[in-house]
């Protein structure tokens, strides 16, 4: 079992900056044997479906949704299984609950997804 926990959400004015953090921690010694691979940020605005914001592989390669490209930066610390999302030039349409997802790679190609509880980001105009 892996526990995923986000932090850093809050309320900011349009044009402002926030940085979200997410850590993935194995709850058992057995679970800690297997690597956390891709980590990602998703968001879900009220009345909308959850959408991918950005994801980053263990080698640091990343990709972004078109709506945040050039404004958001995802990064990670592999030693801590922690991922960050720096959000610049925030817009009201970025308002959503932001969720972190961590993939854990098990033997035989099996990959498990673990989600955090989410953190609210609110951007006022």
C-alpha positions as CSV (number, residue, x, y, z in Angstrom):
1,X,0.0,0.0,0.0
2,X,1.2,3.5,-0.9
3,X,-0.2,6.7,0.7
4,X,-0.3,9.8,-1.4
5,X,-0.6,13.2,0.2
6,X,-0.9,16.6,-1.4
7,X,-0.3,20.0,0.1
8,X,0.1,23.6,-1.0
9,X,-3.3,24.5,-2.2
10,X,-5.0,27.7,-1.4
11,X,-6.6,30.9,-2.7
12,X,-4.7,33.3,-4.9
13,X,-5.5,36.2,-7.2
14,X,-5.4,35.9,-11.0
15,X,-1.8,36.1,-12.1
16,X,-0.5,34.7,-8.9
17,X,1.7,31.7,-8.1
18,X,1.2,28.6,-6.1
19,X,3.3,25.5,-5.6
20,X,1.8,22.1,-4.9
21,X,3.7,19.2,-3.3
22,X,2.8,15.5,-3.2
23,X,4.6,12.7,-1.5
24,X,4.1,9.0,-2.0
25,X,5.0,6.8,1.0
26,X,4.9,3.1,1.3
27,X,3.0,1.9,4.4
28,X,4.7,-1.4,4.6
29,X,8.2,-2.8,4.1
30,X,6.9,-5.1,1.4
31,X,5.4,-2.2,-0.5
32,X,8.6,-0.2,-0.3
33,X,10.4,-2.8,-2.4
34,X,8.7,-1.6,-5.5
35,X,9.4,1.6,-7.3
36,X,7.2,4.6,-7.7
37,X,7.4,5.4,-11.4
38,X,5.3,8.0,-13.1
39,X,3.8,10.7,-10.9
40,X,1.1,13.1,-12.1
41,X,-1.2,15.9,-11.3
42,X,-4.8,15.9,-12.3
43,X,-7.5,18.4,-11.5
44,X,-11.3,18.5,-11.4
45,X,-13.3,21.6,-11.5
46,X,-16.9,21.7,-10.2
47,X,-19.2,20.0,-12.6
48,X,-16.4,18.8,-14.9
49,X,-14.5,15.6,-15.4
50,X,-11.1,15.0,-13.9
51,X,-8.3,15.9,-16.4
52,X,-4.6,15.4,-16.6
53,X,-2.6,18.5,-15.9
54,X,1.0,17.2,-16.0
55,X,3.0,14.1,-15.5
56,X,6.6,13.2,-15.0
57,X,8.5,10.0,-15.4
58,X,11.2,8.8,-13.1
59,X,13.9,10.0,-15.6
60,X,12.4,13.5,-15.4
61,X,10.7,13.6,-18.8
62,X,7.4,15.5,-18.5
63,X,4.4,16.4,-20.5
64,X,1.6,18.9,-19.9
65,X,-1.9,19.6,-21.0
66,X,-2.2,22.4,-23.6
67,X,-4.1,24.6,-21.1
68,X,-1.2,24.8,-18.7
69,X,1.9,24.5,-21.0
70,X,4.3,27.4,-20.4
71,X,2.7,28.4,-17.1
72,X,3.0,25.2,-14.9
73,X,6.2,23.3,-14.2
74,X,6.3,19.8,-12.8
75,X,9.4,18.4,-11.1
76,X,10.2,15.6,-8.7
77,X,12.7,14.4,-6.1
78,X,13.2,10.7,-6.7
79,X,14.9,10.1,-3.4
80,X,11.8,11.3,-1.6
81,X,9.2,10.1,-4.1
82,X,7.9,13.6,-4.1
83,X,6.5,15.6,-7.0
84,X,5.9,19.4,-7.2
85,X,3.7,21.5,-9.4
86,X,4.7,25.1,-9.7
87,X,1.8,27.1,-11.1
88,X,2.6,30.6,-12.5
89,X,0.2,33.1,-14.1
90,X,-2.8,31.5,-12.5
91,X,-6.2,32.1,-14.1
92,X,-9.7,31.7,-12.7
93,X,-10.2,28.7,-15.0
94,X,-7.4,27.0,-13.1
95,X,-9.7,26.8,-10.1
96,X,-10.2,23.1,-9.2
97,X,-9.4,20.3,-6.8
98,X,-5.9,19.1,-7.7
99,X,-5.1,15.4,-7.3
100,X,-1.8,13.7,-7.3
101,X,-1.4,10.2,-8.7
102,X,1.5,7.9,-8.2
103,X,2.2,4.7,-10.2
104,X,3.9,1.8,-8.5
105,X,5.5,-0.8,-10.7
106,X,5.2,-4.4,-9.5
107,X,6.7,-7.6,-11.1
108,X,5.4,-8.9,-14.4
109,X,4.4,-5.5,-15.7
110,X,1.7,-4.8,-13.2
111,X,1.2,-1.1,-12.4
112,X,-0.9,0.1,-9.5
113,X,-2.3,3.7,-9.3
114,X,-2.5,5.5,-6.0
115,X,-4.4,8.8,-5.6
116,X,-4.3,11.5,-3.0
117,X,-7.3,13.1,-1.4
118,X,-6.9,16.3,-3.4
119,X,-6.1,19.9,-2.5
120,X,-8.2,22.9,-3.5
121,X,-6.8,25.7,-5.6
122,X,-9.0,28.8,-6.0
123,X,-8.1,31.7,-8.3
124,X,-10.1,34.9,-8.1
125,X,-10.3,37.4,-10.9
